[in-house]
């Protein structure tokens, strides 16, 4: 999986934080609070994110599409971690190095996640 580009990530961040469908206009207005960006630029990137499967485009508000994320921020992060592990020829050693860098509360969360994953049926 390819990492999101800078504007893609900025757009997705808004959808993930808002946790609701939104129009390109809403995204543009929010980004413009901190820096200028053209409506057409955000519209183009939203269409690209839709084509890539990151945003769905189901309803309309007037003539404008309502977009919402297909995957969560956490699913995106997990896919990035999977890709990073895939770059290693020795995944177990890479995992050890990763875990050694974690804080104790993160290690505890990892243990809980492993226990929960072990209880789920295989797909």
Jmol script that loads the backbone (N, CA, C; Angstrom):
load data "model"
ATOM      1  N   UNK A   1       0.834  -1.174   0.000  1.00  0.00           N
ATOM      2  CA  UNK A   1       0.000   0.000   0.000  1.00  0.00           C
ATOM      3  C   UNK A   1       0.885   1.245   0.000  1.00  0.00           C
ATOM      4  N   UNK A   2       0.560   2.170  -0.856  1.00  0.00           N
ATOM      5  CA  UNK A   2       1.309   3.415  -0.934  1.00  0.00           C
ATOM      6  C   UNK A   2       0.831   4.372   0.148  1.00  0.00           C
ATOM      7  N   UNK A   3       1.784   5.027   0.767  1.00  0.00           N
ATOM      8  CA  UNK A   3       1.467   6.043   1.775  1.00  0.00           C
ATOM      9  C   UNK A   3       0.695   7.182   1.103  1.00  0.00           C
ATOM     10  N   UNK A   4      -0.269   7.766   1.825  1.00  0.00           N
ATOM     11  CA  UNK A   4      -1.028   8.890   1.286  1.00  0.00           C
ATOM     12  C   UNK A   4      -0.115  10.088   1.069  1.00  0.00           C
ATOM     13  N   UNK A   5      -0.364  10.835  -0.006  1.00  0.00           N
ATOM     14  CA  UNK A   5       0.359  12.069  -0.253  1.00  0.00           C
ATOM     15  C   UNK A   5      -0.033  13.123   0.776  1.00  0.00           C
ATOM     16  N   UNK A   6       0.672  14.247   0.758  1.00  0.00           N
ATOM     17  CA  UNK A   6       0.451  15.274   1.773  1.00  0.00           C
ATOM     18  C   UNK A   6      -0.981  15.802   1.770  1.00  0.00           C
ATOM     19  N   UNK A   7      -1.505  16.187   0.618  1.00  0.00           N
ATOM     20  CA  UNK A   7      -2.868  16.706   0.569  1.00  0.00           C
ATOM     21  C   UNK A   7      -3.887  15.585   0.788  1.00  0.00           C
ATOM     22  N   UNK A   8      -3.599  14.396   0.270  1.00  0.00           N
ATOM     23  CA  UNK A   8      -4.486  13.252   0.522  1.00  0.00           C
ATOM     24  C   UNK A   8      -4.623  13.023   2.025  1.00  0.00           C
ATOM     25  N   UNK A   9      -3.497  13.026   2.729  1.00  0.00           N
ATOM     26  CA  UNK A   9      -3.510  12.797   4.177  1.00  0.00           C
ATOM     27  C   UNK A   9      -4.253  13.919   4.905  1.00  0.00           C
ATOM     28  N   UNK A  10      -4.073  15.144   4.439  1.00  0.00           N
ATOM     29  CA  UNK A  10      -4.749  16.288   5.051  1.00  0.00           C
ATOM     30  C   UNK A  10      -6.265  16.180   4.885  1.00  0.00           C
ATOM     31  N   UNK A  11      -6.691  15.746   3.721  1.00  0.00           N
ATOM     32  CA  UNK A  11      -8.123  15.562   3.454  1.00  0.00           C
ATOM     33  C   UNK A  11      -8.673  14.401   4.281  1.00  0.00           C
ATOM     34  N   UNK A  12      -7.973  13.269   4.254  1.00  0.00           N
ATOM     35  CA  UNK A  12      -8.436  12.108   5.017  1.00  0.00           C
ATOM     36  C   UNK A  12      -8.486  12.414   6.504  1.00  0.00           C
ATOM     37  N   UNK A  13      -7.535  13.200   7.001  1.00  0.00           N
ATOM     38  CA  UNK A  13      -7.522  13.557   8.422  1.00  0.00           C
ATOM     39  C   UNK A  13      -8.821  14.244   8.828  1.00  0.00           C
ATOM     40  N   UNK A  14      -9.330  15.105   7.970  1.00  0.00           N
ATOM     41  CA  UNK A  14     -10.580  15.783   8.292  1.00  0.00           C
ATOM     42  C   UNK A  14     -11.744  14.790   8.356  1.00  0.00           C
ATOM     43  N   UNK A  15     -11.824  13.914   7.385  1.00  0.00           N
ATOM     44  CA  UNK A  15     -12.909  12.932   7.401  1.00  0.00           C
ATOM     45  C   UNK A  15     -12.807  12.024   8.623  1.00  0.00           C
ATOM     46  N   UNK A  16     -11.605  11.599   8.959  1.00  0.00           N
ATOM     47  CA  UNK A  16     -11.438  10.731  10.131  1.00  0.00           C
ATOM     48  C   UNK A  16     -11.793  11.467  11.420  1.00  0.00           C
ATOM     49  N   UNK A  17     -11.404  12.724  11.541  1.00  0.00           N
ATOM     50  CA  UNK A  17     -11.720  13.488  12.751  1.00  0.00           C
ATOM     51  C   UNK A  17     -13.210  13.801  12.839  1.00  0.00           C
ATOM     52  N   UNK A  18     -13.797  14.183  11.716  1.00  0.00           N
ATOM     53  CA  UNK A  18     -15.208  14.561  11.715  1.00  0.00           C
ATOM     54  C   UNK A  18     -16.116  13.345  11.892  1.00  0.00           C
ATOM     55  N   UNK A  19     -15.702  12.202  11.373  1.00  0.00           N
ATOM     56  CA  UNK A  19     -16.478  10.968  11.507  1.00  0.00           C
ATOM     57  C   UNK A  19     -17.917  11.128  11.001  1.00  0.00           C
ATOM     58  N   UNK A  20     -18.030  11.790   9.844  1.00  0.00           N
ATOM     59  CA  UNK A  20     -19.342  12.002   9.220  1.00  0.00           C
ATOM     60  C   UNK A  20     -19.118  12.325   7.745  1.00  0.00           C
ATOM     61  N   UNK A  21     -20.140  12.165   6.925  1.00  0.00           N
ATOM     62  CA  UNK A  21     -20.012  12.576   5.526  1.00  0.00           C
ATOM     63  C   UNK A  21     -19.824  14.094   5.433  1.00  0.00           C
ATOM     64  N   UNK A  22     -19.075  14.524   4.413  1.00  0.00           N
ATOM     65  CA  UNK A  22     -18.842  15.954   4.217  1.00  0.00           C
ATOM     66  C   UNK A  22     -18.632  16.238   2.737  1.00  0.00           C
ATOM     67  N   UNK A  23     -18.826  17.492   2.381  1.00  0.00           N
ATOM     68  CA  UNK A  23     -18.619  17.928   1.003  1.00  0.00           C
ATOM     69  C   UNK A  23     -17.193  18.451   0.825  1.00  0.00           C
ATOM     70  N   UNK A  24     -16.797  18.553  -0.430  1.00  0.00           N
ATOM     71  CA  UNK A  24     -15.496  19.136  -0.745  1.00  0.00           C
ATOM     72  C   UNK A  24     -15.436  20.567  -0.210  1.00  0.00           C
ATOM     73  N   UNK A  25     -16.522  21.313  -0.316  1.00  0.00           N
ATOM     74  CA  UNK A  25     -16.557  22.696   0.171  1.00  0.00           C
ATOM     75  C   UNK A  25     -16.196  22.759   1.654  1.00  0.00           C
ATOM     76  N   UNK A  26     -16.745  21.840   2.456  1.00  0.00           N
ATOM     77  CA  UNK A  26     -16.427  21.829   3.891  1.00  0.00           C
ATOM     78  C   UNK A  26     -14.931  21.585   4.119  1.00  0.00           C
ATOM     79  N   UNK A  27     -14.364  20.667   3.353  1.00  0.00           N
ATOM     80  CA  UNK A  27     -12.947  20.359   3.485  1.00  0.00           C
ATOM     81  C   UNK A  27     -12.113  21.572   3.087  1.00  0.00           C
ATOM     82  N   UNK A  28     -12.448  22.179   1.959  1.00  0.00           N
ATOM     83  CA  UNK A  28     -11.716  23.363   1.480  1.00  0.00           C
ATOM     84  C   UNK A  28     -11.772  24.474   2.525  1.00  0.00           C
ATOM     85  N   UNK A  29     -12.965  24.750   3.033  1.00  0.00           N
ATOM     86  CA  UNK A  29     -13.117  25.820   4.024  1.00  0.00           C
ATOM     87  C   UNK A  29     -12.272  25.537   5.268  1.00  0.00           C
ATOM     88  N   UNK A  30     -12.196  24.298   5.681  1.00  0.00           N
ATOM     89  CA  UNK A  30     -11.420  23.959   6.872  1.00  0.00           C
ATOM     90  C   UNK A  30      -9.915  24.087   6.606  1.00  0.00           C
ATOM     91  N   UNK A  31      -9.465  23.596   5.473  1.00  0.00           N
ATOM     92  CA  UNK A  31      -8.044  23.723   5.136  1.00  0.00           C
ATOM     93  C   UNK A  31      -7.656  25.187   4.990  1.00  0.00           C
ATOM     94  N   UNK A  32      -8.542  25.986   4.394  1.00  0.00           N
ATOM     95  CA  UNK A  32      -8.251  27.407   4.173  1.00  0.00           C
ATOM     96  C   UNK A  32      -8.101  28.200   5.471  1.00  0.00           C
ATOM     97  N   UNK A  33      -8.454  27.631   6.593  1.00  0.00           N
ATOM     98  CA  UNK A  33      -8.223  28.304   7.879  1.00  0.00           C
ATOM     99  C   UNK A  33      -6.728  28.416   8.179  1.00  0.00           C
ATOM    100  N   UNK A  34      -5.950  27.458   7.652  1.00  0.00           N
ATOM    101  CA  UNK A  34      -4.515  27.453   7.952  1.00  0.00           C
ATOM    102  C   UNK A  34      -3.642  27.750   6.741  1.00  0.00           C
ATOM    103  N   UNK A  35      -4.177  27.476   5.549  1.00  0.00           N
ATOM    104  CA  UNK A  35      -3.403  27.745   4.329  1.00  0.00           C
ATOM    105  C   UNK A  35      -4.352  27.755   3.138  1.00  0.00           C
ATOM    106  N   UNK A  36      -3.982  28.466   2.075  1.00  0.00           N
ATOM    107  CA  UNK A  36      -4.875  28.515   0.915  1.00  0.00           C
ATOM    108  C   UNK A  36      -4.796  27.245   0.070  1.00  0.00           C
ATOM    109  N   UNK A  37      -5.954  26.802  -0.360  1.00  0.00           N
ATOM    110  CA  UNK A  37      -6.041  25.670  -1.286  1.00  0.00           C
ATOM    111  C   UNK A  37      -7.270  25.892  -2.163  1.00  0.00           C
ATOM    112  N   UNK A  38      -7.145  25.561  -3.428  1.00  0.00           N
ATOM    113  CA  UNK A  38      -8.241  25.786  -4.374  1.00  0.00           C
ATOM    114  C   UNK A  38      -9.290  24.678  -4.263  1.00  0.00           C
ATOM    115  N   UNK A  39     -10.529  25.069  -4.448  1.00  0.00           N
ATOM    116  CA  UNK A  39     -11.643  24.108  -4.436  1.00  0.00           C
ATOM    117  C   UNK A  39     -11.382  22.997  -5.453  1.00  0.00           C
ATOM    118  N   UNK A  40     -10.974  23.370  -6.664  1.00  0.00           N
ATOM    119  CA  UNK A  40     -10.772  22.369  -7.724  1.00  0.00           C
ATOM    120  C   UNK A  40      -9.659  21.382  -7.367  1.00  0.00           C
ATOM    121  N   UNK A  41      -8.655  21.847  -6.645  1.00  0.00           N
ATOM    122  CA  UNK A  41      -7.564  20.960  -6.227  1.00  0.00           C
ATOM    123  C   UNK A  41      -8.087  19.911  -5.256  1.00  0.00           C
ATOM    124  N   UNK A  42      -8.853  20.344  -4.265  1.00  0.00           N
ATOM    125  CA  UNK A  42      -9.403  19.405  -3.276  1.00  0.00           C
ATOM    126  C   UNK A  42     -10.414  18.474  -3.944  1.00  0.00           C
ATOM    127  N   UNK A  43     -11.215  19.006  -4.864  1.00  0.00           N
ATOM    128  CA  UNK A  43     -12.177  18.172  -5.577  1.00  0.00           C
ATOM    129  C   UNK A  43     -11.451  17.074  -6.371  1.00  0.00           C
ATOM    130  N   UNK A  44     -10.375  17.440  -7.041  1.00  0.00           N
ATOM    131  CA  UNK A  44      -9.600  16.460  -7.809  1.00  0.00           C
ATOM    132  C   UNK A  44      -9.022  15.388  -6.898  1.00  0.00           C
ATOM    133  N   UNK A  45      -8.448  15.802  -5.772  1.00  0.00           N
ATOM    134  CA  UNK A  45      -7.843  14.829  -4.848  1.00  0.00           C
ATOM    135  C   UNK A  45      -8.927  13.954  -4.203  1.00  0.00           C
ATOM    136  N   UNK A  46     -10.085  14.521  -3.885  1.00  0.00           N
ATOM    137  CA  UNK A  46     -11.196  13.723  -3.342  1.00  0.00           C
ATOM    138  C   UNK A  46     -11.638  12.675  -4.364  1.00  0.00           C
ATOM    139  N   UNK A  47     -11.698  13.050  -5.632  1.00  0.00           N
ATOM    140  CA  UNK A  47     -12.042  12.084  -6.684  1.00  0.00           C
ATOM    141  C   UNK A  47     -10.987  10.979  -6.781  1.00  0.00           C
ATOM    142  N   UNK A  48      -9.729  11.354  -6.661  1.00  0.00           N
ATOM    143  CA  UNK A  48      -8.651  10.363  -6.683  1.00  0.00           C
ATOM    144  C   UNK A  48      -8.780   9.417  -5.490  1.00  0.00           C
ATOM    145  N   UNK A  49      -9.049   9.974  -4.304  1.00  0.00           N
ATOM    146  CA  UNK A  49      -9.234   9.126  -3.111  1.00  0.00           C
ATOM    147  C   UNK A  49     -10.444   8.205  -3.274  1.00  0.00           C
ATOM    148  N   UNK A  50     -11.476   8.694  -3.938  1.00  0.00           N
ATOM    149  CA  UNK A  50     -12.642   7.858  -4.227  1.00  0.00           C
ATOM    150  C   UNK A  50     -12.246   6.711  -5.167  1.00  0.00           C
ATOM    151  N   UNK A  51     -11.516   7.032  -6.216  1.00  0.00           N
ATOM    152  CA  UNK A  51     -11.078   6.023  -7.185  1.00  0.00           C
ATOM    153  C   UNK A  51     -10.169   4.983  -6.527  1.00  0.00           C
ATOM    154  N   UNK A  52      -9.326   5.430  -5.603  1.00  0.00           N
ATOM    155  CA  UNK A  52      -8.413   4.520  -4.895  1.00  0.00           C
ATOM    156  C   UNK A  52      -9.129   3.683  -3.835  1.00  0.00           C
ATOM    157  N   UNK A  53     -10.385   4.016  -3.544  1.00  0.00           N
ATOM    158  CA  UNK A  53     -11.139   3.246  -2.562  1.00  0.00           C
ATOM    159  C   UNK A  53     -11.025   3.757  -1.134  1.00  0.00           C
ATOM    160  N   UNK A  54     -10.520   4.970  -0.943  1.00  0.00           N
ATOM    161  CA  UNK A  54     -10.393   5.542   0.394  1.00  0.00           C
ATOM    162  C   UNK A  54     -11.649   6.305   0.819  1.00  0.00           C
ATOM    163  N   UNK A  55     -12.358   6.875  -0.148  1.00  0.00           N
ATOM    164  CA  UNK A  55     -13.588   7.618   0.147  1.00  0.00           C
ATOM    165  C   UNK A  55     -14.749   7.028  -0.640  1.00  0.00           C
ATOM    166  N   UNK A  56     -15.912   6.968   0.000  1.00  0.00           N
ATOM    167  CA  UNK A  56     -17.128   6.617  -0.740  1.00  0.00           C
ATOM    168  C   UNK A  56     -17.842   7.920  -1.070  1.00  0.00           C
ATOM    169  N   UNK A  57     -18.675   7.859  -2.077  1.00  0.00           N
ATOM    170  CA  UNK A  57     -19.381   9.052  -2.555  1.00  0.00           C
ATOM    171  C   UNK A  57     -20.817   8.620  -2.792  1.00  0.00           C
ATOM    172  N   UNK A  58     -21.627   8.660  -1.725  1.00  0.00           N
ATOM    173  CA  UNK A  58     -22.959   8.075  -1.826  1.00  0.00           C
ATOM    174  C   UNK A  58     -24.089   9.073  -2.006  1.00  0.00           C
ATOM    175  N   UNK A  59     -24.184  10.026  -1.136  1.00  0.00           N
ATOM    176  CA  UNK A  59     -25.308  10.959  -1.221  1.00  0.00           C
ATOM    177  C   UNK A  59     -24.887  12.298  -1.766  1.00  0.00           C
ATOM    178  N   UNK A  60     -25.838  13.182  -1.850  1.00  0.00           N
ATOM    179  CA  UNK A  60     -25.538  14.541  -2.315  1.00  0.00           C
ATOM    180  C   UNK A  60     -26.156  15.551  -1.368  1.00  0.00           C
ATOM    181  N   UNK A  61     -25.489  16.688  -1.281  1.00  0.00           N
ATOM    182  CA  UNK A  61     -26.021  17.839  -0.565  1.00  0.00           C
ATOM    183  C   UNK A  61     -26.156  18.927  -1.620  1.00  0.00           C
ATOM    184  N   UNK A  62     -27.371  19.103  -2.099  1.00  0.00           N
ATOM    185  CA  UNK A  62     -27.571  19.958  -3.266  1.00  0.00           C
ATOM    186  C   UNK A  62     -26.967  19.256  -4.470  1.00  0.00           C
ATOM    187  N   UNK A  63     -26.020  19.926  -5.124  1.00  0.00           N
ATOM    188  CA  UNK A  63     -25.352  19.305  -6.276  1.00  0.00           C
ATOM    189  C   UNK A  63     -24.001  18.694  -5.901  1.00  0.00           C
ATOM    190  N   UNK A  64     -23.588  18.873  -4.660  1.00  0.00           N
ATOM    191  CA  UNK A  64     -22.263  18.412  -4.227  1.00  0.00           C
ATOM    192  C   UNK A  64     -22.324  17.009  -3.643  1.00  0.00           C
ATOM    193  N   UNK A  65     -21.329  16.190  -4.009  1.00  0.00           N
ATOM    194  CA  UNK A  65     -21.223  14.848  -3.446  1.00  0.00           C
ATOM    195  C   UNK A  65     -20.896  14.925  -1.968  1.00  0.00           C
ATOM    196  N   UNK A  66     -21.432  13.962  -1.221  1.00  0.00           N
ATOM    197  CA  UNK A  66     -21.044  13.765   0.175  1.00  0.00           C
ATOM    198  C   UNK A  66     -20.049  12.605   0.205  1.00  0.00           C
ATOM    199  N   UNK A  67     -18.877  12.873   0.709  1.00  0.00           N
ATOM    200  CA  UNK A  67     -17.833  11.859   0.811  1.00  0.00           C
ATOM    201  C   UNK A  67     -17.713  11.396   2.256  1.00  0.00           C
ATOM    202  N   UNK A  68     -17.299  10.155   2.418  1.00  0.00           N
ATOM    203  CA  UNK A  68     -16.945   9.666   3.756  1.00  0.00           C
ATOM    204  C   UNK A  68     -15.912   8.562   3.622  1.00  0.00           C
ATOM    205  N   UNK A  69     -15.093   8.380   4.653  1.00  0.00           N
ATOM    206  CA  UNK A  69     -14.018   7.389   4.560  1.00  0.00           C
ATOM    207  C   UNK A  69     -14.551   5.964   4.516  1.00  0.00           C
ATOM    208  N   UNK A  70     -13.866   5.139   3.745  1.00  0.00           N
ATOM    209  CA  UNK A  70     -14.206   3.719   3.643  1.00  0.00           C
ATOM    210  C   UNK A  70     -13.467   2.931   4.726  1.00  0.00           C
ATOM    211  N   UNK A  71     -12.233   3.371   5.020  1.00  0.00           N
ATOM    212  CA  UNK A  71     -11.397   2.713   6.038  1.00  0.00           C
ATOM    213  C   UNK A  71     -11.095   3.701   7.152  1.00  0.00           C
ATOM    214  N   UNK A  72     -10.844   3.178   8.328  1.00  0.00           N
ATOM    215  CA  UNK A  72     -10.513   4.033   9.463  1.00  0.00           C
ATOM    216  C   UNK A  72      -9.034   4.416   9.419  1.00  0.00           C
ATOM    217  N   UNK A  73      -8.696   5.413  10.201  1.00  0.00           N
ATOM    218  CA  UNK A  73      -7.298   5.809  10.349  1.00  0.00           C
ATOM    219  C   UNK A  73      -6.475   4.632  10.883  1.00  0.00           C
ATOM    220  N   UNK A  74      -7.061   3.866  11.772  1.00  0.00           N
ATOM    221  CA  UNK A  74      -6.361   2.720  12.357  1.00  0.00           C
ATOM    222  C   UNK A  74      -6.102   1.637  11.311  1.00  0.00           C
ATOM    223  N   UNK A  75      -7.051   1.412  10.412  1.00  0.00           N
ATOM    224  CA  UNK A  75      -6.828   0.444   9.329  1.00  0.00           C
ATOM    225  C   UNK A  75      -5.725   0.917   8.398  1.00  0.00           C
ATOM    226  N   UNK A  76      -5.685   2.215   8.149  1.00  0.00           N
ATOM    227  CA  UNK A  76      -4.613   2.788   7.335  1.00  0.00           C
ATOM    228  C   UNK A  76      -3.258   2.578   8.021  1.00  0.00           C
ATOM    229  N   UNK A  77      -3.194   2.875   9.317  1.00  0.00           N
ATOM    230  CA  UNK A  77      -1.953   2.695  10.069  1.00  0.00           C
ATOM    231  C   UNK A  77      -1.509   1.239  10.060  1.00  0.00           C
ATOM    232  N   UNK A  78      -2.455   0.329  10.234  1.00  0.00           N
ATOM    233  CA  UNK A  78      -2.122  -1.099  10.233  1.00  0.00           C
ATOM    234  C   UNK A  78      -1.563  -1.526   8.881  1.00  0.00           C
ATOM    235  N   UNK A  79      -2.129  -1.010   7.800  1.00  0.00           N
ATOM    236  CA  UNK A  79      -1.627  -1.348   6.462  1.00  0.00           C
ATOM    237  C   UNK A  79      -0.212  -0.810   6.263  1.00  0.00           C
ATOM    238  N   UNK A  80       0.072   0.384   6.795  1.00  0.00           N
ATOM    239  CA  UNK A  80       1.429   0.928   6.712  1.00  0.00           C
ATOM    240  C   UNK A  80       2.413   0.058   7.487  1.00  0.00           C
ATOM    241  N   UNK A  81       1.995  -0.404   8.669  1.00  0.00           N
ATOM    242  CA  UNK A  81       2.867  -1.280   9.466  1.00  0.00           C
ATOM    243  C   UNK A  81       3.129  -2.595   8.736  1.00  0.00           C
ATOM    244  N   UNK A  82       2.105  -3.139   8.117  1.00  0.00           N
ATOM    245  CA  UNK A  82       2.260  -4.381   7.355  1.00  0.00           C
ATOM    246  C   UNK A  82       3.249  -4.191   6.216  1.00  0.00           C
ATOM    247  N   UNK A  83       3.151  -3.068   5.517  1.00  0.00           N
ATOM    248  CA  UNK A  83       4.094  -2.775   4.435  1.00  0.00           C
ATOM    249  C   UNK A  83       5.514  -2.645   4.957  1.00  0.00           C
ATOM    250  N   UNK A  84       5.659  -1.968   6.102  1.00  0.00           N
ATOM    251  CA  UNK A  84       6.992  -1.793   6.680  1.00  0.00           C
ATOM    252  C   UNK A  84       7.584  -3.151   7.059  1.00  0.00           C
ATOM    253  N   UNK A  85       6.776  -4.021   7.624  1.00  0.00           N
ATOM    254  CA  UNK A  85       7.268  -5.368   7.961  1.00  0.00           C
ATOM    255  C   UNK A  85       7.622  -6.154   6.708  1.00  0.00           C
ATOM    256  N   UNK A  86       6.866  -5.927   5.650  1.00  0.00           N
ATOM    257  CA  UNK A  86       7.126  -6.623   4.394  1.00  0.00           C
ATOM    258  C   UNK A  86       8.460  -6.247   3.777  1.00  0.00           C
ATOM    259  N   UNK A  87       9.010  -5.098   4.167  1.00  0.00           N
ATOM    260  CA  UNK A  87      10.303  -4.670   3.642  1.00  0.00           C
ATOM    261  C   UNK A  87      11.462  -5.427   4.280  1.00  0.00           C
ATOM    262  N   UNK A  88      11.200  -6.133   5.369  1.00  0.00           N
ATOM    263  CA  UNK A  88      12.246  -6.866   6.077  1.00  0.00           C
ATOM    264  C   UNK A  88      12.346  -8.301   5.571  1.00  0.00           C
ATOM    265  N   UNK A  89      13.554  -8.797   5.513  1.00  0.00           N
ATOM    266  CA  UNK A  89      13.748 -10.213   5.163  1.00  0.00           C
ATOM    267  C   UNK A  89      13.575 -11.094   6.379  1.00  0.00           C
ATOM    268  N   UNK A  90      13.583 -10.487   7.564  1.00  0.00           N
ATOM    269  CA  UNK A  90      13.454 -11.231   8.824  1.00  0.00           C
ATOM    270  C   UNK A  90      12.389 -10.548   9.678  1.00  0.00           C
ATOM    271  N   UNK A  91      11.141 -10.872   9.389  1.00  0.00           N
ATOM    272  CA  UNK A  91      10.021 -10.222  10.072  1.00  0.00           C
ATOM    273  C   UNK A  91      10.060 -10.401  11.584  1.00  0.00           C
ATOM    274  N   UNK A  92      10.364 -11.605  12.109  1.00  0.00           N
ATOM    275  CA  UNK A  92      10.405 -11.747  13.571  1.00  0.00           C
ATOM    276  C   UNK A  92      11.420 -10.796  14.224  1.00  0.00           C
ATOM    277  N   UNK A  93      12.586 -10.644  13.633  1.00  0.00           N
ATOM    278  CA  UNK A  93      13.589  -9.736  14.197  1.00  0.00           C
ATOM    279  C   UNK A  93      13.125  -8.295  14.084  1.00  0.00           C
ATOM    280  N   UNK A  94      12.504  -7.942  12.965  1.00  0.00           N
ATOM    281  CA  UNK A  94      11.978  -6.587  12.806  1.00  0.00           C
ATOM    282  C   UNK A  94      10.914  -6.306  13.869  1.00  0.00           C
ATOM    283  N   UNK A  95      10.067  -7.297  14.155  1.00  0.00           N
ATOM    284  CA  UNK A  95       9.050  -7.132  15.195  1.00  0.00           C
ATOM    285  C   UNK A  95       9.687  -6.915  16.564  1.00  0.00           C
ATOM    286  N   UNK A  96      10.740  -7.677  16.852  1.00  0.00           N
ATOM    287  CA  UNK A  96      11.432  -7.508  18.138  1.00  0.00           C
ATOM    288  C   UNK A  96      11.961  -6.084  18.264  1.00  0.00           C
ATOM    289  N   UNK A  97      12.612  -5.586  17.227  1.00  0.00           N
ATOM    290  CA  UNK A  97      13.140  -4.222  17.265  1.00  0.00           C
ATOM    291  C   UNK A  97      12.010  -3.204  17.437  1.00  0.00           C
ATOM    292  N   UNK A  98      10.894  -3.449  16.779  1.00  0.00           N
ATOM    293  CA  UNK A  98       9.744  -2.554  16.900  1.00  0.00           C
ATOM    294  C   UNK A  98       9.226  -2.539  18.336  1.00  0.00           C
ATOM    295  N   UNK A  99       9.041  -3.717  18.911  1.00  0.00           N
ATOM    296  CA  UNK A  99       8.493  -3.813  20.268  1.00  0.00           C
ATOM    297  C   UNK A  99       9.460  -3.212  21.288  1.00  0.00           C
ATOM    298  N   UNK A 100      10.759  -3.351  21.063  1.00  0.00           N
ATOM    299  CA  UNK A 100      11.741  -2.779  21.984  1.00  0.00           C
ATOM    300  C   UNK A 100      11.652  -1.251  22.045  1.00  0.00           C
ATOM    301  N   UNK A 101      11.118  -0.643  21.008  1.00  0.00           N
ATOM    302  CA  UNK A 101      10.991   0.820  20.966  1.00  0.00           C
ATOM    303  C   UNK A 101       9.678   1.314  21.574  1.00  0.00           C
ATOM    304  N   UNK A 102       8.798   0.385  21.920  1.00  0.00           N
ATOM    305  CA  UNK A 102       7.486   0.756  22.431  1.00  0.00           C
ATOM    306  C   UNK A 102       7.545   1.137  23.905  1.00  0.00           C
ATOM    307  N   UNK A 103       6.622   1.995  24.312  1.00  0.00           N
ATOM    308  CA  UNK A 103       6.456   2.355  25.718  1.00  0.00           C
ATOM    309  C   UNK A 103       5.718   1.209  26.410  1.00  0.00           C
ATOM    310  N   UNK A 104       5.849   1.099  27.735  1.00  0.00           N
ATOM    311  CA  UNK A 104       5.183   0.009  28.460  1.00  0.00           C
ATOM    312  C   UNK A 104       3.672  -0.059  28.226  1.00  0.00           C
ATOM    313  N   UNK A 105       3.000   1.082  28.162  1.00  0.00           N
ATOM    314  CA  UNK A 105       1.545   1.046  27.941  1.00  0.00           C
ATOM    315  C   UNK A 105       1.217   0.561  26.528  1.00  0.00           C
ATOM    316  N   UNK A 106       2.103   0.829  25.561  1.00  0.00           N
ATOM    317  CA  UNK A 106       1.888   0.332  24.202  1.00  0.00           C
ATOM    318  C   UNK A 106       2.115  -1.175  24.136  1.00  0.00           C
ATOM    319  N   UNK A 107       3.096  -1.663  24.881  1.00  0.00           N
ATOM    320  CA  UNK A 107       3.340  -3.114  24.939  1.00  0.00           C
ATOM    321  C   UNK A 107       2.126  -3.809  25.565  1.00  0.00           C
ATOM    322  N   UNK A 108       1.573  -3.205  26.613  1.00  0.00           N
ATOM    323  CA  UNK A 108       0.374  -3.777  27.246  1.00  0.00           C
ATOM    324  C   UNK A 108      -0.784  -3.791  26.252  1.00  0.00           C
ATOM    325  N   UNK A 109      -0.941  -2.741  25.471  1.00  0.00           N
ATOM    326  CA  UNK A 109      -2.006  -2.690  24.463  1.00  0.00           C
ATOM    327  C   UNK A 109      -1.770  -3.749  23.392  1.00  0.00           C
ATOM    328  N   UNK A 110      -0.513  -3.950  23.013  1.00  0.00           N
ATOM    329  CA  UNK A 110      -0.183  -4.989  22.038  1.00  0.00           C
ATOM    330  C   UNK A 110      -0.537  -6.374  22.582  1.00  0.00           C
ATOM    331  N   UNK A 111      -0.231  -6.616  23.841  1.00  0.00           N
ATOM    332  CA  UNK A 111      -0.596  -7.914  24.451  1.00  0.00           C
ATOM    333  C   UNK A 111      -2.109  -8.138  24.423  1.00  0.00           C
ATOM    334  N   UNK A 112      -2.857  -7.086  24.755  1.00  0.00           N
ATOM    335  CA  UNK A 112      -4.326  -7.199  24.711  1.00  0.00           C
ATOM    336  C   UNK A 112      -4.804  -7.471  23.287  1.00  0.00           C
ATOM    337  N   UNK A 113      -4.211  -6.790  22.314  1.00  0.00           N
ATOM    338  CA  UNK A 113      -4.597  -6.992  20.912  1.00  0.00           C
ATOM    339  C   UNK A 113      -4.285  -8.414  20.459  1.00  0.00           C
ATOM    340  N   UNK A 114      -3.151  -8.944  20.870  1.00  0.00           N
ATOM    341  CA  UNK A 114      -2.788 -10.317  20.502  1.00  0.00           C
ATOM    342  C   UNK A 114      -3.757 -11.323  21.117  1.00  0.00           C
ATOM    343  N   UNK A 115      -4.135 -11.092  22.381  1.00  0.00           N
ATOM    344  CA  UNK A 115      -5.113 -11.992  23.015  1.00  0.00           C
ATOM    345  C   UNK A 115      -6.459 -11.911  22.291  1.00  0.00           C
ATOM    346  N   UNK A 116      -6.886 -10.706  21.964  1.00  0.00           N
ATOM    347  CA  UNK A 116      -8.169 -10.531  21.259  1.00  0.00           C
ATOM    348  C   UNK A 116      -8.121 -11.161  19.870  1.00  0.00           C
ATOM    349  N   UNK A 117      -7.009 -10.997  19.175  1.00  0.00           N
ATOM    350  CA  UNK A 117      -6.878 -11.580  17.826  1.00  0.00           C
ATOM    351  C   UNK A 117      -6.872 -13.105  17.898  1.00  0.00           C
ATOM    352  N   UNK A 118      -6.328 -13.660  18.960  1.00  0.00           N
ATOM    353  CA  UNK A 118      -6.297 -15.114  19.125  1.00  0.00           C
ATOM    354  C   UNK A 118      -7.669 -15.711  19.372  1.00  0.00           C
ATOM    355  N   UNK A 119      -8.599 -14.905  19.854  1.00  0.00           N
ATOM    356  CA  UNK A 119      -9.970 -15.385  20.113  1.00  0.00           C
ATOM    357  C   UNK A 119     -10.877 -15.271  18.910  1.00  0.00           C
ATOM    358  N   UNK A 120     -10.453 -14.500  17.900  1.00  0.00           N
ATOM    359  CA  UNK A 120     -11.296 -14.321  16.705  1.00  0.00           C
ATOM    360  C   UNK A 120     -11.162 -15.523  15.777  1.00  0.00           C
ATOM    361  N   UNK A 121     -12.279 -15.923  15.161  1.00  0.00           N
ATOM    362  CA  UNK A 121     -12.194 -17.022  14.186  1.00  0.00           C
ATOM    363  C   UNK A 121     -11.380 -16.587  12.967  1.00  0.00           C
ATOM    364  N   UNK A 122     -10.650 -17.519  12.381  1.00  0.00           N
ATOM    365  CA  UNK A 122      -9.857 -17.238  11.176  1.00  0.00           C
ATOM    366  C   UNK A 122     -10.801 -16.971  10.011  1.00  0.00           C
ATOM    367  N   UNK A 123     -10.386 -16.021   9.159  1.00  0.00           N
ATOM    368  CA  UNK A 123     -11.218 -15.689   7.999  1.00  0.00           C
ATOM    369  C   UNK A 123     -10.673 -16.320   6.755  1.00  0.00           C
TER     370      UNK A 123
END
end "model"
wireframe off; spacefill off
backbone 0.3
color backbone group
